[in-house]
Each structure stands twice: as C-alpha cells, then as structure tokens.
Amino acid sequence: MKNIGTEELKQQAKELRKTALTMIYEAQSGHPGGAFSAADLVTALYFREMNLDPENPKWEDRDRFVLSKGHVCPIQYAALGTLGFFPEKELHTLRKEGSILQGHPDMKRCPGIDISTGSLGQGLSCAVGMAIAGKMNHKDYRVFAMIGDGESDEGQIWEAIMCANRYQLDNLIVILDNNGLQLDGTTDEIMPLLDMSQKLKDFGYEVYDINGHDMDEIVCTLDEIRAGKTKKPKFINAHTVKGKGVSFMENQLGWHGAAPNEQQYAQAMEELERGDI
Amino acid sequence: MEGTKIATRDGFGEAIVELGRKNKDICVVDIDIGKSCKTGAFAKELPEQYLNVGIAEQNGAGVSAGLATAGKIPFVVTYAVFGSLRMCEQIRQEICYPKLNVKIACSHGGVTPANDGASHQSIEDMGVLRTIPNMTVVMPADYYAAKKLVAKAAELYGPVYLRFTRDAIPVIYDENQEFEIGRAVTLREGGDIAIIANGDTVRLALEAEEKLSSQGIRAKVLDMHTIKPLDKEAVLDCLRGIGRIITVEDHNILNGLGSAVCEVAAEEGTGHVKRIGIQDQFGQSAPYERLLELNGITTENIVETAKSMLK
C-alpha cells in the first residue's frame, strides 16, 4: 500500500482515462465504455492499494491483479505504462502487429499482466488458483480480480465464486464493475443479475456495496478490507457508469467496443481534462 | 509380469503420489471423480497439495492455470471426455495460450468407459487437443509406461494431456523400460509392414505381429505414445524403409494417431497408410472388447489389413 491521497488518485484516474482513450483512438479499435467504468477502481488498486514492483514484474510476493473482463485492458495498460512496467512509448502500439499490448491481455508479452484473459468468465478461476497458491506457499500477497456484470452471465464465474468460499480465500478480493450494460443491451434486458450483493452474501462473501466512481469510498473500502480479519473472500459490488467521464459515451451501448473519430476524440479529451462529467 | 493386466489409471495414481512426495509443487486438482481416477492415495497422503473443486471442470482448469502462475505443477484430473471437451476452451485460453505448466491427466480414455455408454466414452479428445498450440498429447500403453510417462510429463515444462484407461490392459513393458515424450518405442522390428499403435491398442499390434510372423510376414511395431509432438522420424523411417503402415488407436480415425501419421505420409509423398480406429461413430453401452470389435479394432483386422496391403 502506498500512502497517496484521494485528490492525487482522482488526477491519476483522469490521466489514465485520457491515456486509454488515446490508445483506442490511435488503434481505431478497442473498448472505451468498460475501460472508463473500471478506471477509478483500477487507479486505486495500481496507484495505492497493491504491492508491486515495476522493476520486477514477476516478484513472487507481489499482489496480483486479474482483469477477467480482459477487453477493457487499455485502462490496465495505461496504469502499467505510467508505473513503468514497460516504456511509455509502447502505449502507442495497442493492437498493432508485434505489440506487447494485444487486443486482450497476454501475460507472455506484457510485463505486469498476471494472467492472459479475454475469453469472458475464465479469469476469476485463475485468480482463485493464484489465491490458493498463496495459501499453499504461505505468502501474504492478495489477489484482486475484476469481473464484469455482463461477464457474470458465464456459469464459470459461479463455479469460481463457490470455490473461493470453499477454500476460505480471505486473500481474494473480487470486484464487480457493475455498469449495467453489456454488448447487446442492458443487463436487465439481456440477463438480469438481480441483487448481486445479496447473492454474494449468500455465497459466503464479505460484501461491500459502493459507488465505483467515488474515490473516497473506494479508498475507504480497500482500507477496511485490508484491516479486516474475516476469513471470507471479499466482494466489492462497484456501481459504475459505462463510459464514465465523457458525456456522449456515458450509458451508451454504442461505446462498448467503438473507437472515437477525430472530432469525438477531441471533445472527449476536453471533457476528461475538465473532469466535470 | 507376463499375463498381468492393470489399468493405466492405476499407474497414474501410483506415479502421482511418488512425484508429489518428491516435489511439493506438484498438486492434484480433482473434479469430484478422484476415487475413479485413482488420486485417493495422493489426497490422503498429501492433503496440502490436494484440491477438489467439485463438479466444475472449467473452474478446475482455470484454478490450475492460476496455481501454475505461482510455480505450482498442477495435475487436473477427470475423465477424458470432460478433461478435453468440457474444459477445452479453458485449456486453450488459460493453459496453452500462456503456455502454463498444467497437466491434464484423464482416465476413461477411448471406449474404456464401455458400459457407461457413449456419453462417457472419449473418442475425440486427443484429436481436439492436438490442434491447440503448445499442447503435448500422450497415451501410455501399459501400467509401466503410464508411471514413466507421468513422471516425464511432470519434468516437461508446459501443458501436457495424459490419457489413461479405465479398464485393465496387459502389461507389455517392465520397470526398466525408458520413455521419452515425443519419441516412439520400437517394440518389434520387421520389414514387410509397420504397425503404429498407441495406448490400449499396442497390445493388439503385438498380438497381430505374432500372428503375422507365424505366417511369414515380418511386422515392425511402434508404440507411438505421443501423438504431439509426433515422432516424425520414426514415421519417415517406416515410410522410406517399409512403405506400408497400419495405424491402430482407441480414438476416432479422424484427427488422432492415424491422421497424424497420414499427414507425414502425404507431405512425404510416399507410402500407403491404413487407419484402424473408431469409425467416426458414437458408441453404446457394451463390453469394452465388444466396442473395439464393432469398430474393427481387433488383432484379426490388423492381420487382415496387413495381408491386404501386401497383396
């Protein structure tokens, strides 16, 4: 944990959004909506909460981050590049041939990626395996896994959820980026998840229901989890807004997997810079 | 051990305990069929290295991948049909793509889960997994081969699929036989025809060789326990030196050992290959030997096929 204040984290989140958008704009391909709903949580994890060493990405005592909703990786790449896991110039290579920054995270190519993801529903199981390995190896590291609400349609998510309770993985923190939209429509229209907080309580988790864009609340929650003594795995139901930070992207289905044109990019960058959306 | 029959899943069960004792990073991830896959001794003796994730193959594969990222050597254990097909995409995405050190160790290969019927018989597994980059695909031919090849798989960094029999099959090796993944074992030398088999059909190839021999036909017999990476040199030797090959496998004739051998022959542009295996059809509940017979996977058919190729 690094002692960084919430104001600084908010600035950092703004910078990460701008970097991620620039990457997607330059690639003319990518997923801005989910990257922006996840941005504040990712910022708090990478810049404050997690114990990492950019000089030694495979440090065996590091905390792990599993982006199970791998398609929003530009926001993770932005964090890794900013922290120095790889040269920042790599941030201009997203989705290009030979790049370490594949369209979905590739642990073999990109320093700081703890597991390759992209096929939805699978990353959380890997996070469970990492957390179990931590117990087996008597390590104190923790595993943070971010899943999507649309992704939670996948049955394997629930297999993994049950498994973490079975093995009492108090070193696993599952974060739901609950932005209410999936590719074809709202989660209520496509596959209602109902009350995820209640569900996860019933599955044996310590549950935190938060606003995933309120940096003070995010930081407080992570502090509380770090200080907690319960043996249960943790679940943060983070209520978020898809496309958060750009007026014409917020809550818009069309921005799940689309890149902005020149004019849209300029407006979005201006709005992100102002930071009042 | 002449005449002794042991299921290769028993060889796996013994080998994995011995390996686990020596190397604390080796772990077993069971999918609630550990008793049947012979991991009971491991679970009892090495509980700190043992997990059972319940009837959840996909999660079992992912958990294994996660364990491997932290230096563990997980053996995820289930039946062949589930270990290949139910967790197929997880194997591709989370094990083979990142080339993680996960072993998929499966009992009930081929039609050996005979009375269970077609749902539990595994006829596509080796072919499906053979097409995934970074994967190694192995089926030992007897109890001793299983023990040795499980140990070799543990030593080899990367994903390995190991396929065992439910049923007891004759012991054909002894404990001194050495194995190398990707290298065929020459069991008999002969210049008239080559019989390339693997798994539980190697015994049939040996019986056929004996019968052919009594009729004056000399057959070379290879145990091609690894179909990926295939021992191409061994196949090329057969093609160039003999020119006639029969492949025998307890697997669909599509995309398994026979197909792999045909690929080499076609690219070499020489030789004649006949494939004996499951005839691209689902099985049914019936005795194991009867199911083989219904697909022509018999000593007699190997002999007849050899003779027809020599006409």
Interface residues (C-beta under 8 A of the other chain):
Chain A: E60 R64 D106 M107 K108 D114 I115 S116 T117 G118 S119 G121 Q122 G123 L124 S125 C126 A127 V128 G129 M130 A131 I132 A133 G134 M136 N137 K139 G155 Q156 E159 A160 M162 C163 R166 Y167
Chain B: C27 E48 Q49 L51 V53 G54 A56 Q58 N59 A61 G62 V63 S64 A65 G66 L67 A68 T69 A70 G71 K72 P74 E89 Q90 Q93 E94 Y97 P98 K99
